[in-house]
Amino acid sequence: MSKGGKLIVFSAPSGSGKTTIVRHLLKHQSLNLEFSISATSREPRFGEQDGVHYYFLDLSEFKRRIKEDEFLEWEEVYRDNFYGTLKSEVERIWDEGKNVIFDIDVVGGLDIKEIYPEKTLAVFVKPPSIEELKIRLKKRKTETEDKINMRVAKASIELKTAPQFDHIILNDNLDVALTKAYNLVSDFVGADTNTTED
């Protein structure tokens, strides 16, 4: 892959607020960020669009692309439920002269950090507690109780990886978390820090 901009990884258990943080950062033009759209083998949820929210690939297509080494990182998050970052997606963003921001699983985040240690800022977003995480997931009303319990069980394992990231942001106050995230990314990409609003 060609040399391009920097890579900013936000990883966390589902429901920690990483997506909210990433969306906030994308509004700041001074950071020169472009969102890396992940590929997944799962079915689209209501309102999700291919090439906007995810690249939706069927299971056989996803596995074919793994074999052909088209992914920068990938993981089977749940049985037959794959997520990954296509190399072509990172190249697309670098060709636009932008920094890549990721909202991905902790395993994928650490894989990217390992591949590009000098170019990557890896941030772990930590929920106030497992109990609060479960409340947030229930409020979404997008998944069954069984699926929520699976996510909560996975979160307990994911939380143990937090020390492997460059920084940990505790998301118990969203405004504080957003400010911390902005300052970390701004320092890393060398943005104009005279303003935090664009």
Wavefront OBJ file of the C-alpha trace (Angstrom):
o trace
v 0.000 0.000 0.000
v 1.163 3.513 -0.774
v 2.325 5.953 1.859
v -0.483 8.301 2.752
v -1.997 10.223 5.611
v -2.394 9.163 9.199
v -4.689 6.530 10.654
v -6.944 7.275 13.635
v -8.572 4.257 15.226
v -11.492 4.437 17.651
v -12.352 1.065 19.155
v -14.668 0.092 21.983
v -17.317 -2.372 23.058
v -20.605 -1.819 21.233
v -22.587 0.924 22.981
v -19.593 2.807 24.405
v -20.173 5.861 22.219
v -17.297 5.569 19.756
v -19.564 6.183 16.754
v -20.869 9.424 18.297
v -17.290 10.562 18.905
v -16.170 9.695 15.362
v -19.142 11.555 13.833
v -18.261 14.610 15.924
v -14.635 14.559 14.770
v -15.639 14.258 11.103
v -17.365 17.656 11.379
v -14.015 19.372 12.016
v -12.518 20.186 8.622
v -9.187 21.198 10.175
v -8.569 17.537 11.092
v -8.791 16.533 7.382
v -10.530 13.240 8.186
v -12.394 10.778 5.999
v -14.352 7.860 7.435
v -13.204 4.348 6.551
v -16.285 2.341 5.582
v -15.964 -1.222 6.855
v -17.061 -4.306 4.969
v -19.376 -6.805 6.647
v -21.042 -10.106 5.848
v -24.097 -9.347 7.986
v -27.432 -8.267 6.575
v -28.165 -4.508 6.416
v -30.264 -3.128 9.265
v -33.233 -0.891 8.521
v -32.062 2.331 6.831
v -28.487 1.163 6.192
v -27.087 1.717 2.700
v -24.332 -0.154 0.903
v -21.253 2.014 0.437
v -22.490 4.527 3.018
v -22.764 2.660 6.308
v -20.927 -0.518 5.263
v -19.882 -2.426 2.177
v -22.302 -5.332 2.439
v -20.751 -8.537 1.066
v -22.301 -11.967 1.190
v -20.394 -14.596 3.171
v -18.785 -16.301 0.162
v -17.663 -12.966 -1.306
v -16.173 -11.903 2.034
v -14.236 -15.183 2.334
v -13.028 -14.898 -1.276
v -11.627 -11.450 -0.572
v -9.872 -12.756 2.548
v -8.179 -15.443 0.431
v -7.129 -12.838 -2.110
v -5.557 -10.670 0.627
v -7.833 -7.697 -0.033
v -8.267 -6.801 3.653
v -6.018 -4.680 5.824
v -7.680 -6.368 8.806
v -10.702 -8.601 9.335
v -12.373 -10.584 12.078
v -15.167 -13.096 12.508
v -16.919 -11.137 15.271
v -19.722 -13.653 15.689
v -20.240 -16.959 13.862
v -20.354 -16.277 10.086
v -20.519 -12.566 10.900
v -17.368 -10.965 9.472
v -16.177 -7.361 9.595
v -13.069 -5.932 7.990
v -11.266 -3.010 6.366
v -10.573 -3.280 2.659
v -7.126 -2.089 1.589
v -8.818 -0.321 -1.329
v -10.813 1.802 1.139
v -7.690 3.127 2.856
v -6.045 3.741 -0.528
v -9.140 5.676 -1.675
v -8.906 8.035 1.295
v -5.131 8.448 1.087
v -5.474 9.253 -2.634
v -7.768 12.119 -1.583
v -4.949 13.436 0.629
v -6.863 12.806 3.842
v -6.327 11.076 7.184
v -8.324 7.896 7.756
v -10.590 7.557 10.796
v -11.887 4.138 11.830
v -14.801 3.079 14.025
v -13.951 -0.604 14.427
v -13.757 -3.617 16.703
v -10.869 -3.743 19.203
v -9.124 -6.636 17.414
v -9.184 -4.775 14.101
v -7.998 -1.587 15.775
v -5.000 -3.306 17.328
v -4.211 -5.061 14.024
v -4.003 -1.689 12.236
v -1.798 -0.290 15.003
v 0.527 -3.268 14.603
v 0.749 -2.878 10.798
v 1.291 0.916 10.904
v 2.696 1.663 14.398
v 4.092 5.108 13.539
v 1.133 6.289 11.467
v -1.657 5.132 13.809
v -3.308 6.741 16.817
v -5.323 4.032 18.595
v -7.963 5.220 21.076
v -10.105 2.990 23.278
v -13.477 4.396 24.359
v -14.434 2.990 27.738
v -18.022 2.907 29.049
v -18.652 3.938 32.682
v -19.618 0.328 33.517
v -20.915 -2.898 31.987
v -24.308 -2.115 33.531
v -24.457 1.274 31.805
v -23.403 -0.372 28.549
v -26.338 -2.772 28.745
v -28.746 0.124 29.386
v -27.423 1.961 26.311
v -27.747 -1.119 24.101
v -31.338 -1.680 25.253
v -32.197 1.961 24.501
v -31.171 1.454 20.869
v -34.017 -1.052 20.388
v -32.212 -2.521 17.380
v -31.402 -5.990 18.734
v -32.887 -8.910 20.650
v -32.155 -9.579 24.317
v -29.958 -12.536 23.284
v -27.906 -10.342 20.930
v -27.523 -7.703 23.657
v -26.319 -10.352 26.120
v -23.789 -11.548 23.517
v -22.489 -7.993 23.115
v -22.244 -7.494 26.888
v -20.324 -10.758 27.312
v -17.964 -9.715 24.499
v -17.526 -6.275 26.097
v -16.102 -7.836 29.265
v -13.344 -9.418 27.153
v -12.781 -6.282 25.053
v -12.319 -4.068 28.124
v -9.221 -6.086 29.019
v -7.539 -4.910 25.781
v -7.816 -1.204 26.716
v -4.203 -0.904 28.041
v -2.877 -1.951 24.607
v -4.222 1.273 23.048
v -2.371 4.607 22.951
v -5.098 6.374 24.905
v -8.247 5.511 26.847
v -11.204 7.901 26.919
v -13.751 7.231 29.670
v -17.131 8.156 28.198
v -19.110 9.001 31.333
v -19.629 12.609 30.198
v -20.068 12.964 26.438
v -18.999 16.625 26.198
v -15.768 15.881 28.074
v -15.147 12.778 25.948
v -15.675 14.749 22.718
v -13.218 17.443 23.810
v -10.586 14.869 24.799
v -11.005 13.052 21.488
v -10.688 16.260 19.486
v -7.524 17.318 21.344
v -5.875 13.905 20.907
v -6.586 13.749 17.175
v -5.726 17.397 16.594
v -2.318 16.943 18.245
v -1.665 13.743 16.283
v -2.494 15.117 12.828
v -0.955 18.520 13.523
v -4.157 20.494 12.959
v -4.589 24.191 13.718
v -5.407 24.135 17.440
v -6.494 27.764 17.680
v -10.076 26.637 17.326
v -12.061 23.530 18.171
v -14.958 24.532 15.946
v -15.029 24.599 12.160
l 1 2 3 4 5 6 7 8 9 10 11 12 13 14 15 16 17 18 19 20 21 22 23 24 25 26 27 28 29 30 31 32 33 34 35 36 37 38 39 40 41 42 43 44 45 46 47 48 49 50 51 52 53 54 55 56 57 58 59 60 61 62 63 64 65 66 67 68 69 70 71 72 73 74 75 76 77 78 79 80 81 82 83 84 85 86 87 88 89 90 91 92 93 94 95 96 97 98 99 100 101 102 103 104 105 106 107 108 109 110 111 112 113 114 115 116 117 118 119 120 121 122 123 124 125 126 127 128 129 130 131 132 133 134 135 136 137 138 139 140 141 142 143 144 145 146 147 148 149 150 151 152 153 154 155 156 157 158 159 160 161 162 163 164 165 166 167 168 169 170 171 172 173 174 175 176 177 178 179 180 181 182 183 184 185 186 187 188 189 190 191 192 193 194 195 196 197 198
